[in-house]
Amino acid sequence: MENVVSRLERVLNPRTLAVVGDKQASGYMWLKNMKPFTGTLYSVQIDPKEIPGIEALGVTNVKSLLDIPEDVDLVVCAVPRNVAPYVVADCVKKQVGGVAMFTSGFAETGEELGVKLQEAITQTARENDLLIVGPNCMGIYNPRVGVRFSNEQPAGEAGNVGFISQSGTHGINVSLLAAANGLKLSKVVSIGNSIVLDASDYLEYFTADPETEVIGLYVEGVKDGRRFFRTLKAAAARKPVVVWKGGRTAAGARATQSHTASLATGQRIWDALVAQAGAVPAQNLDETVDLLQMLRRAKPGTGTRVGLMAMTGGQSVVLTDAFESAGLEVPLMSETSYAELATFFNVIGGSYRNPFDMGGTIGGDQENLDRLFRILDADPNIDAIAMEISATFMSRRWANHPEQLEEFIQRLARHRDASTKPFLTIMHPGHAEIEVANQRPRLQAAGLPVLPSFDRAAKALRLCVDYHTFRAEIG
């Protein structure tokens, strides 16, 4: 399909939107989702019992898509599957930009009728060059213009992380979990059965999209593997791309057929494809968001030697185990560094060999934290720095003295800005979940990566180092 990127620009950034088939039984879900939409919103509904409820929402209702007096950029189709072909035919006549087809019950069911209906819609769309997102999908989320497929998704301010999801639920979960971690998204597209547009088309769009700096992708299968590989490789050459593959196990592969009618590919083939394309592999939702956060907030680095900063001796041991187990190194530092550390480090109950057991050293004098950062940054044996922020010792104090947290964040942010090495923090909630839930966003608002466990932090760093190393090796 020609000019798909420029045509998707219209569909994903609509100025006029029509919702076809929303009903009171579903709580007028789609019309309410679109409440923050900055453009012109129409409803298309023929049932006279539904129209008063629609108009009570302040939405103009018409009996036919063809009655809308202006061009329509995006249609959300929420009708029963047997009605969907008629809606698609009207979209062709109206020359709409594209259709986000929430309607399901097609090839993913395996039923003869569902397969035939999908084939009919596909034929109509392809013969008339109509863009269809889905079917069997949640559609489009663009926070900047207020297009949403969940009323919990933030609206009003766009970010620079784009996400493509073959699952509507994962599209919602990633957008909400990203928001909870202070990541703002440019756009999310839930692509479902992908009868007209495949993952490759959306990858091409996000690669060209100036708003999007990092791309995430949840995929269960693709129709044209060669094209997908070429597109993924081209995208990863310009922007980091995180690929979360669903259906990794034999049973999971079977489930993809009934979910999005996708043909599963052997996991070894997928792993090799992602590696050769230079993308970043993820295995689950948490790992995907961890990687998106790291790729946005941590500086690129190609070294595996990590300086570890812990608050206590026990934590320093398990922190080291986690990073070494992820294939990273926790080396000794230079003699110059140790000589400088000996001038101020409180060795009573502490250690400065790497990992640092630094609680006693920084607890009494926050200036010592700045000194530790400068030494680690200058040490030739250290490529990256990871710091535990202890909920056990700090979160309750910060809850009572928020000004101390602000000073602490400023110190971390100054180091992050001055250093050329990747820097990340680990803030496990432990027993203080409420306090940490309130404090974590403040660190993330300062642009600091905040990971919730040692193991997740270590794996995210390792995968990011592998990505940047690959990019550096191929130039």
C-alpha positions in Angstrom: 0.0 0.0 0.0 1.5 3.3 -1.1 2.2 6.3 1.1 1.0 4.4 4.2 3.1 6.6 6.5 1.6 9.9 5.3 -1.9 8.4 5.3 -1.4 7.0 8.9 -0.4 10.5 9.9 -4.0 11.6 9.2 -5.5 8.6 10.9 -3.4 8.7 14.1 -3.7 12.5 14.4 -7.4 13.0 13.6 -9.2 16.3 13.5 -12.7 14.8 12.9 -13.7 11.5 14.5 -16.9 9.4 14.2 -17.9 6.6 16.6 -20.3 4.2 14.9 -22.5 1.9 17.1 -21.8 3.0 20.7 -24.6 2.0 23.0 -25.9 2.6 26.5 -25.4 -1.1 27.3 -21.6 -0.6 27.1 -21.9 2.7 29.0 -21.3 4.7 25.8 -17.7 3.6 26.4 -16.2 5.0 23.2 -17.9 8.4 23.3 -16.8 8.8 26.9 -13.3 7.7 26.1 -13.2 10.5 23.5 -14.3 13.2 26.0 -10.9 14.9 25.9 -10.7 14.8 22.1 -9.7 18.3 20.8 -11.3 17.9 17.4 -14.9 17.4 16.2 -16.7 14.3 17.5 -19.7 12.6 15.9 -21.8 9.6 16.8 -23.5 7.4 14.2 -26.4 5.5 15.7 -29.8 4.6 14.1 -31.5 3.2 17.2 -34.0 5.9 18.5 -33.7 4.5 22.0 -30.0 5.3 22.1 -30.0 8.8 20.6 -31.2 10.7 23.7 -28.4 9.2 25.8 -25.8 10.2 23.2 -27.1 13.7 22.9 -27.0 14.0 26.7 -23.3 13.6 26.4 -23.2 16.6 24.2 -22.3 14.6 21.1 -23.9 15.2 17.7 -25.6 12.1 16.4 -26.4 11.3 12.8 -28.1 8.3 11.3 -25.5 7.6 8.7 -21.8 8.3 8.3 -22.6 9.9 5.0 -24.7 12.6 6.8 -21.6 14.0 8.5 -21.0 17.4 6.7 -17.2 17.4 6.8 -14.3 15.1 6.0 -13.8 12.3 8.6 -10.3 11.3 9.5 -11.0 8.4 11.8 -14.0 6.1 12.3 -14.3 3.9 15.4 -16.4 0.9 14.5 -18.2 -0.7 17.5 -21.0 -2.6 15.7 -21.9 -6.3 15.7 -19.7 -8.3 13.2 -22.5 -8.9 10.7 -23.0 -5.1 10.4 -19.3 -4.3 10.1 -19.1 -4.8 6.2 -21.8 -2.2 5.8 -19.9 0.3 7.9 -16.8 -0.3 5.9 -18.7 0.2 2.7 -19.9 3.6 4.0 -16.3 4.5 5.0 -15.3 3.9 1.4 -18.1 6.2 0.1 -17.2 8.9 2.7 -13.5 8.6 1.8 -12.6 8.5 5.5 -8.9 8.4 6.5 -9.2 5.1 8.3 -11.2 2.8 10.5 -10.3 1.5 14.0 -12.3 -1.6 14.2 -13.2 -2.6 17.7 -15.6 -5.2 16.4 -14.4 -8.8 16.9 -15.7 -12.2 16.1 -13.8 -12.7 12.9 -11.0 -15.1 11.9 -9.7 -15.4 15.5 -12.8 -17.4 16.3 -12.1 -20.1 13.7 -15.8 -20.0 12.7 -16.7 -20.1 9.0 -18.9 -17.1 9.3 -16.3 -15.0 11.1 -13.7 -16.0 8.5 -16.0 -15.0 5.6 -16.9 -11.7 7.2 -13.2 -10.8 7.7 -12.4 -11.8 4.1 -15.2 -9.6 2.8 -14.1 -6.6 4.9 -10.5 -7.2 3.8 -11.4 -7.3 0.1 -13.5 -4.1 0.3 -10.7 -2.3 2.1 -8.0 -3.4 -0.2 -9.9 -2.8 -3.4 -10.7 0.7 -2.3 -7.4 1.5 -0.5 -9.0 2.0 2.9 -6.8 1.8 6.0 -8.2 -0.5 8.7 -6.7 -0.7 12.2 -7.7 -4.2 13.4 -10.3 -5.7 13.5 -10.5 -7.2 17.0 -8.5 -4.3 18.5 -8.8 -1.3 20.8 -7.5 1.0 18.1 -5.7 4.3 18.7 -4.4 6.3 21.7 -3.0 9.7 21.0 -2.8 11.7 24.2 -2.0 15.0 22.4 -5.3 15.1 20.6 -7.3 13.2 23.3 -8.0 10.0 21.3 -8.2 7.1 23.8 -9.3 3.5 24.1 -9.4 3.6 27.9 -10.8 6.4 30.1 -7.8 5.9 32.5 -5.3 6.9 29.8 -3.8 10.4 30.4 -4.7 13.0 27.8 -3.4 16.5 27.0 0.4 16.0 26.8 2.2 13.7 24.4 5.6 12.2 25.0 8.2 10.4 22.9 7.5 6.7 23.4 5.4 5.0 20.8 3.9 1.5 21.2 2.4 -1.0 18.8 0.4 -3.9 20.4 -1.3 -6.9 18.9 -3.2 -7.1 22.1 -5.6 -4.4 23.3 -5.1 -5.3 26.9 -1.3 -5.0 26.6 -1.8 -1.6 24.8 -3.8 -0.4 27.8 -1.4 -1.9 30.4 1.7 -0.5 28.8 0.1 3.0 28.5 -1.0 3.0 32.2 2.2 1.4 33.6 4.3 3.8 31.6 2.3 6.7 33.0 2.7 5.3 36.5 6.5 5.4 35.8 6.4 9.0 34.5 6.8 8.0 30.9 4.7 10.0 28.4 3.7 8.3 25.2 3.4 9.7 21.7 0.9 7.2 20.4 -0.2 3.6 21.0 -1.8 1.5 18.3 -3.7 -1.7 19.1 -3.6 -3.7 15.8 -5.5 -6.9 16.5 -6.0 -9.2 13.5 -4.1 -6.8 11.1 -6.1 -7.5 8.0 -4.9 -4.5 6.0 -2.1 -2.9 8.0 0.5 -5.2 9.6 3.1 -4.5 12.4 5.6 -3.5 9.7 3.4 -0.6 8.5 3.1 0.8 12.0 6.9 0.4 12.5 7.5 2.4 9.4 5.2 5.1 10.7 6.9 5.3 14.2 10.3 5.3 12.6 9.4 8.4 10.6 7.4 10.1 13.4 9.3 13.0 14.8 7.4 12.8 18.1 8.6 9.2 18.8 12.1 8.6 20.0 11.8 5.1 21.4 9.5 2.4 20.0 7.9 -0.6 21.9 6.2 -3.5 20.2 4.1 -6.4 21.4 3.7 -9.0 18.7 2.3 -12.5 18.5 3.0 -13.1 14.8 3.4 -11.3 11.5 2.2 -12.1 8.0 5.4 -11.3 6.1 8.4 -12.2 8.1 11.0 -10.9 5.6 9.4 -7.5 5.4 9.1 -7.4 9.2 12.8 -8.1 9.6 13.7 -5.4 7.1 11.4 -2.9 8.7 12.6 -3.8 12.2 16.2 -3.5 11.2 15.6 -0.1 9.6 13.7 1.1 12.6 16.3 -0.1 15.1 19.0 1.7 13.1 17.3 5.0 13.8 15.6 4.5 17.2 15.7 2.0 20.0 13.0 -0.7 19.5 11.9 -3.0 22.3 10.2 -6.2 21.0 8.0 -8.2 23.4 7.1 -11.4 21.7 3.9 -13.2 22.9 3.5 -17.0 22.4 7.0 -18.0 23.5 5.9 -21.4 24.7 4.2 -24.1 22.8 0.9 -23.5 24.6 1.3 -19.8 24.3 1.8 -20.2 20.5 -1.5 -22.1 20.3 -3.2 -19.3 22.2 -2.1 -16.7 19.6 -4.3 -18.4 17.0 -7.5 -17.9 19.0 -6.5 -14.4 20.2 -5.5 -12.6 17.0 -5.5 -15.4 14.4 -1.7 -15.1 14.2 0.5 -17.9 13.0 3.2 -18.4 15.6 6.9 -18.6 14.7 9.5 -20.7 16.5 11.0 -18.8 19.4 14.6 -19.5 18.3 13.8 -17.9 15.0 12.3 -14.8 16.7 15.2 -14.5 19.0 17.6 -14.6 16.1 15.5 -12.1 14.1 15.4 -9.6 16.9 19.2 -10.0 17.6 20.1 -9.6 14.0 17.9 -6.6 13.5 19.5 -4.9 16.5 16.3 -4.5 18.5 16.0 -5.1 22.3 14.2 -8.2 23.4 11.7 -8.2 26.3 9.8 -11.2 27.8 7.0 -9.5 29.7 5.1 -6.3 30.5 7.4 -5.2 33.4 10.5 -5.8 31.4 9.1 -3.9 28.5 8.4 -0.8 30.6 11.8 -1.2 32.4 13.5 -1.1 29.0 11.5 1.9 27.7 12.4 3.7 30.9 16.1 2.9 30.7 16.3 3.8 27.0 14.6 7.1 27.6 16.4 8.1 30.8 19.8 6.5 31.1 22.7 7.6 28.9 24.0 5.1 26.4 26.9 2.9 27.4 28.7 -0.1 26.0 30.7 -1.3 29.0 29.7 -4.1 31.4 31.7 -3.0 34.5 29.3 -1.6 37.1 29.9 0.4 40.3 27.3 -0.6 42.8 26.1 1.7 45.7 24.1 0.0 48.5 23.0 1.3 51.9 24.0 -1.8 53.9 26.3 -4.8 53.7 23.5 -7.4 53.1 22.0 -5.4 50.3 25.4 -4.9 48.7 25.9 -8.7 48.5 22.6 -9.5 46.8 22.9 -6.4 44.6 26.2 -7.8 43.4 24.7 -11.2 42.8 21.9 -9.8 40.7 24.2 -7.8 38.4 26.8 -10.5 38.1 24.1 -13.0 37.3 22.9 -10.8 34.5 26.3 -11.0 32.8 27.6 -7.7 34.2 30.9 -7.3 36.1 31.4 -5.7 39.5 35.2 -5.1 39.4 37.7 -3.7 41.8 38.4 0.0 41.3 41.7 1.7 40.7 44.2 2.3 43.5 43.8 6.1 43.0 40.1 5.7 43.8 40.7 3.7 46.9 43.3 6.2 48.1 40.7 9.0 47.8 37.9 7.0 49.4 40.1 6.3 52.4 40.2 10.0 53.2 36.5 10.2 54.1 34.8 6.8 53.9 33.3 5.6 57.2 34.5 2.1 57.4 32.8 1.2 60.7 30.1 -1.1 59.4 30.8 -0.2 55.8 32.9 -1.1 52.8 34.2 0.7 49.8 35.7 -2.1 47.7 32.8 -2.2 45.1 30.1 -2.8 45.9 29.8 0.2 48.3 28.2 -0.3 51.7 27.8 3.4 52.1 24.9 4.0 54.5 27.1 5.3 57.3 29.2 7.4 55.0 26.4 9.4 53.3 23.9 9.3 56.2 25.8 11.9 58.2 27.1 14.0 55.3 25.3 14.3 52.0 28.4 15.9 50.5 30.0 12.5 50.7 27.5 11.3 48.1 28.8 13.8 45.7 32.3 12.6 46.4 31.4 9.0 45.7 29.8 10.0 42.4 32.9 11.9 41.3 35.2 9.0 42.2 33.0 6.5 40.4 32.7 8.7 37.4 36.4 9.2 37.1 37.4 5.6 37.7 38.7 3.8 34.6 37.4 0.4 35.7 33.7 1.6 36.0 31.4 1.9 32.9 28.0 2.3 34.6 26.7 3.1 38.1 23.7 1.7 39.9 22.5 2.9 43.3 20.1 1.4 45.8 17.7 3.8 47.4 16.6 2.1 50.6 13.0 2.2 51.5 14.0 0.7 54.9 16.1 3.6 56.0 15.0 6.6 53.9 11.4 6.5 52.8 9.8 7.2 56.2 12.3 10.0 56.9 11.5 11.6 53.5 7.8 11.3 54.1 8.3 13.5 57.2 10.9 15.7 55.7 10.2 16.1 52.0 12.8 18.8 51.6 15.5 16.2 52.3 14.1 14.1 49.4 14.2 17.1 47.1 17.8 17.8 48.0 18.7 14.2 47.5 17.0 14.2 44.0 18.9 17.3 43.0 22.2 15.6 43.9 21.3 12.5 41.8 20.2 14.7 38.9 23.4 16.7 39.0 25.4 13.6 38.8 23.3 12.2 35.9 23.7 15.4 34.0 27.5 15.7 34.5 28.4 12.1 33.9 28.8 10.3 30.6 28.2 6.9 32.2 24.8 5.2 32.5 23.2 5.8 35.9 20.2 4.1 37.3 18.5 3.8 40.7 16.8 0.9 42.4 13.9 1.6 44.8 12.3 -1.6 46.2 9.1 -0.7 48.1 9.8 -3.2 50.8 7.5 -2.5 53.8 6.9 1.1 52.8 4.9 0.7 49.6 2.8 3.9 50.2 5.7 6.1 50.8 7.7 4.7 47.9 4.7 5.0 45.6 4.6 8.7 46.5 8.3 9.3 46.2 9.2 7.3 43.1 7.4 9.7 40.7 9.4 12.6 42.0 12.7 10.9 41.0 11.3 10.0 37.7 10.1 13.5 37.1 13.7 14.5 37.4 14.5 12.2 34.5 16.1 9.4 36.7 15.5 5.7 35.9 14.0 4.1 38.9 13.7 0.3 38.8 11.8 -1.7 41.5 14.2 -4.6 42.1 17.8 -5.5 41.8 17.1 -8.3 39.3 15.0 -6.1 37.0 17.5 -3.3 37.1 20.4 -5.6 36.3 18.6 -7.2 33.4 17.4 -3.9 31.9 21.0 -2.5 32.1 22.4 -5.5 30.5 20.0 -5.5 27.6 20.5 -1.7 27.1 24.3 -2.2 27.1 23.9 -5.0 24.5 21.8 -2.7 22.3 24.3 0.2 22.4 27.2 -2.1 21.9 25.5 -3.6 18.8 24.8 -0.1 17.4 28.4 1.0 18.1 29.9 -2.1 16.4 28.0 -1.7 13.2 28.5 2.1 13.1 
